[in-house]
Amino acid sequence: MRFPAFFRPLSLLLPLLLTAELRADARLAEVARKQIGVTILYDPAYVVLDYPGGDVEPDRGVCTDVIIRALRELGYDLQKEVHEDMRKHFSSYPKNWGLKRPDRNIDHRRVPNLECFFQRKGWRVPVTDKAEDYLPGDIVTCLLGGTLPHIMIVSDRKDEKGIPLIIHNIGAGTQEEANVLDYEPTGHFRPELPLPVQKR
């Protein structure tokens, strides 16, 4: 296929852009794996954070912190992005905690808020029971025991049945274990990559 002269530079870049997107998607799982052995505790304590770029101590956190840290390593600050979106569209977010205004210390660390934010970003993809639909770097949510919201990252590694493992903190620090279908996903999100590089 021939492109008009003014389109040719873009046509040459297109394969590179598509390749970069695939690499960036898998990279989310790769950077999440770096948290294994570093984050060794599950600690849901409320902490006053720096802003932007705030984080709890690296040896501790909850399931959402796995996502926050992985995305931040790729240049995407969920704390900042969620807070700014909630400031503008607070009424669109869950009212589970009785708050009347955004709280930049905790809003991005709550699974229902992240589900809402990801959906608003257009990152939601179908929830299925097919292992092949879950790609490395996808973000998946579920309800533990049918009530407790949980979030995890799909690994680029698989179990003996060929089902992707997940990277998460479910109570003993960041781990890579189980498989994505063991948790009966209720939400499935695919960050739009390559992610924007933000100044820190």
NUDRENNU-321516 format. One record per residue (C-alpha): residue number from 1; x, y, z; residue in one letter. Coordinates in nm, 3 decimals. Last residue first. Layout:
N
   lonu        xx        yy        zz   romar
    NUM         X         Y         Z       a
...
This chain:
200
   lonu        xx        yy        zz   romar
    200     0.834     1.366     3.847       r
    199     0.768     1.434     3.482       k
    198     0.515     1.207     3.318       q
    197     0.568     0.956     3.039       v
    196     0.233     0.863     2.890       p
    195     0.164     0.489     2.888       l
    194     0.230     0.294     2.571       p
    193    -0.026     0.161     2.630       l
    192    -0.393     0.193     2.717       e
    191    -0.429    -0.001     3.038       p
    190    -0.627    -0.322     2.987       r
    189    -0.902    -0.379     3.241       f
    188    -1.103    -0.680     3.353       h
    187    -1.357    -0.669     3.635       g
    186    -1.552    -0.942     3.815       t
    185    -1.283    -1.208     3.787       p
    184    -1.351    -1.553     3.937       e
    183    -1.037    -1.574     4.152       y
    182    -0.914    -1.915     4.036       d
    181    -0.943    -1.785     3.677       l
    180    -0.636    -1.562     3.712       v
    179    -0.404    -1.834     3.826       n
    178    -0.246    -1.913     4.158       a
    177     0.079    -1.734     4.235       e
    176     0.311    -1.438     4.201       e
    175     0.341    -1.267     4.538       q
    174     0.356    -0.914     4.678       t
    173     0.326    -0.911     5.055       g
    172     0.165    -1.170     5.276       a
    171    -0.204    -1.078     5.276       g
    170    -0.348    -1.078     4.924       i
    169    -0.076    -0.875     4.760       n
    168    -0.087    -0.939     4.387       h
    167     0.079    -1.086     4.079       i
    166    -0.136    -1.331     3.882       i
    165    -0.062    -1.653     3.698       l
    164    -0.183    -1.704     3.342       p
    163    -0.353    -2.036     3.257       i
    162    -0.143    -2.281     3.053       g
    161    -0.251    -2.586     3.250       k
    160     0.088    -2.617     3.422       e
    159     0.061    -2.256     3.538       d
    158     0.146    -1.953     3.328       k
    157     0.393    -1.665     3.327       r
    156     0.340    -1.322     3.171       d
    155     0.150    -1.227     3.485       s
    154    -0.198    -1.075     3.508       v
    153    -0.203    -0.793     3.762       i
    152    -0.426    -0.800     4.070       m
    151    -0.717    -0.631     4.245       i
    150    -0.940    -0.729     4.538       h
    149    -1.281    -0.612     4.660       p
    148    -1.408    -0.802     4.967       l
    147    -1.768    -0.930     4.941       t
    146    -1.807    -1.258     4.751       g
    145    -1.549    -1.436     4.962       g
    144    -1.289    -1.232     4.781       l
    143    -1.461    -1.014     4.523       l
    142    -1.264    -0.983     4.199       c
    141    -1.059    -0.736     3.999       t
    140    -0.823    -0.786     3.705       v
    139    -0.554    -0.565     3.555       i
    138    -0.398    -0.677     3.227       d
    137    -0.019    -0.665     3.221       g
    136     0.025    -1.001     3.051       p
    135    -0.295    -1.084     2.860       l
    134    -0.617    -1.240     2.989       y
    133    -0.839    -1.347     2.698       d
    132    -0.639    -1.668     2.651       e
    131    -0.757    -1.798     2.987       a
    130    -1.120    -1.806     2.878       k
    129    -1.373    -1.759     3.159       d
    128    -1.461    -1.410     3.038       t
    127    -1.472    -1.053     3.167       v
    126    -1.487    -0.815     2.872       p
    125    -1.250    -0.518     2.843       v
    124    -1.248    -0.198     3.050       r
    123    -0.973     0.053     2.975       w
    122    -1.200     0.334     2.856       g
    121    -1.053     0.587     3.097       k
    120    -1.386     0.610     3.280       r
    119    -1.376     0.234     3.324       q
    118    -1.027     0.252     3.471       f
    117    -1.136     0.528     3.710       f
    116    -1.444     0.340     3.828       c
    115    -1.249     0.018     3.884       e
    114    -0.978     0.219     4.059       l
    113    -1.234     0.376     4.291       n
    112    -1.386     0.037     4.371       p
    111    -1.037    -0.100     4.453       v
    110    -0.937     0.165     4.703       r
    109    -0.575     0.284     4.712       r
    108    -0.635     0.569     4.465       h
    107    -0.876     0.736     4.708       d
    106    -0.642     0.702     5.008       i
    105    -0.404     0.993     5.052       n
    104    -0.552     1.212     4.778       r
    103    -0.881     1.240     4.965       d
    102    -1.162     1.359     4.739       p
    101    -1.465     1.536     4.888       r
    100    -1.783     1.444     5.070       k
     99    -1.664     1.111     5.207       l
     98    -1.909     0.852     5.339       g
     97    -1.685     0.556     5.262       w
     96    -1.882     0.356     5.004       n
     95    -1.987     0.656     4.795       k
     94    -1.852     0.516     4.469       p
     93    -1.728     0.765     4.206       y
     92    -1.928     0.960     3.946       s
     91    -2.025     1.231     4.197       s
     90    -1.659     1.325     4.240       f
     89    -1.620     1.417     3.873       h
     88    -1.374     1.708     3.861       k
     87    -1.191     1.649     4.188       r
     86    -1.225     1.274     4.134       m
     85    -1.043     1.297     3.801       d
     84    -0.759     1.496     3.955       e
     83    -0.727     1.253     4.246       h
     82    -0.733     0.947     4.021       v
     81    -0.462     1.085     3.792       e
     80    -0.237     1.209     4.072       k
     79    -0.247     0.892     4.281       q
     78    -0.241     0.678     3.968       l
     77     0.094     0.823     3.861       d
     76     0.186     0.680     3.520       y
     75     0.559     0.678     3.439       g
     74     0.621     0.308     3.388       l
     73     0.744     0.274     3.745       e
     72     0.425     0.453     3.848       r
     71     0.212     0.186     3.681       l
     70     0.385    -0.089     3.877       a
     69     0.374     0.102     4.203       r
     68     0.004     0.184     4.183       i
     67    -0.093    -0.168     4.076       i
     66     0.094    -0.338     4.360       v
     65    -0.034    -0.065     4.594       d
     64    -0.391    -0.167     4.512       t
     63    -0.344    -0.506     4.675       c
     62    -0.228    -0.358     5.004       v
     61     0.097    -0.209     5.130       g
     60     0.424    -0.288     5.299       r
     59     0.800    -0.313     5.251       d
     58     0.803    -0.011     5.018       p
     57     0.686     0.234     5.289       e
     56     0.364     0.402     5.175       v
     55     0.368     0.599     4.853       d
     54     0.324     0.955     4.727       g
     53     0.417     1.050     4.371       g
     52     0.212     1.369     4.370       p
     51     0.158     1.441     4.647       y
     50     0.331     1.309     4.958       d
     49     0.121     1.068     5.157       l
     48    -0.067     1.071     5.488       v
     47    -0.111     0.705     5.575       v
     46    -0.427     0.504     5.644       y
     45    -0.324     0.155     5.752       a
     44    -0.405    -0.136     5.518       p
     43    -0.078    -0.324     5.584       d
     42    -0.001    -0.648     5.404       y
     41     0.369    -0.715     5.449       l
     40     0.657    -0.841     5.235       i
     39     0.688    -0.570     4.971       t
     38     1.050    -0.611     4.865       v
     37     1.062    -0.989     4.813       g
     36     0.826    -0.961     4.516       i
     35     0.801    -0.595     4.413       q
     34     1.013    -0.658     4.103       k
     33     0.729    -0.876     3.972       r
     32     0.517    -0.564     3.924       a
     31     0.781    -0.428     3.686       v
     30     0.757    -0.737     3.466       e
     29     0.379    -0.752     3.471       a
     28     0.356    -0.390     3.354       l
     27     0.626    -0.464     3.097       r
     26     0.396    -0.704     2.915       a
     25     0.175    -0.413     2.809       d
     24     0.469    -0.187     2.731       a
     23     0.618    -0.443     2.494       r
     22     0.290    -0.481     2.307       l
     21     0.243    -0.105     2.278       e
     20     0.599    -0.055     2.159       a
     19     0.542    -0.305     1.879       t
     18     0.234    -0.114     1.762       l
     17     0.425     0.214     1.771       l
     16     0.717     0.066     1.580       l
     15     0.488    -0.071     1.311       p
     14     0.326     0.275     1.277       l
     13     0.648     0.476     1.254       l
     12     0.707     0.417     0.883       l
     11     0.345     0.500     0.801       s
     10     0.378     0.822     1.000       l
      9     0.679     0.936     0.794       p
      8     0.491     0.839     0.476       r
      7     0.173     1.035     0.541       f
      6     0.290     1.366     0.380       f
      5     0.411     1.179     0.072       a
      4     0.077     1.010     0.011       p
      3     0.084     0.645     0.125       f
      2     0.138     0.342    -0.098       r
      1     0.000     0.000     0.000       m
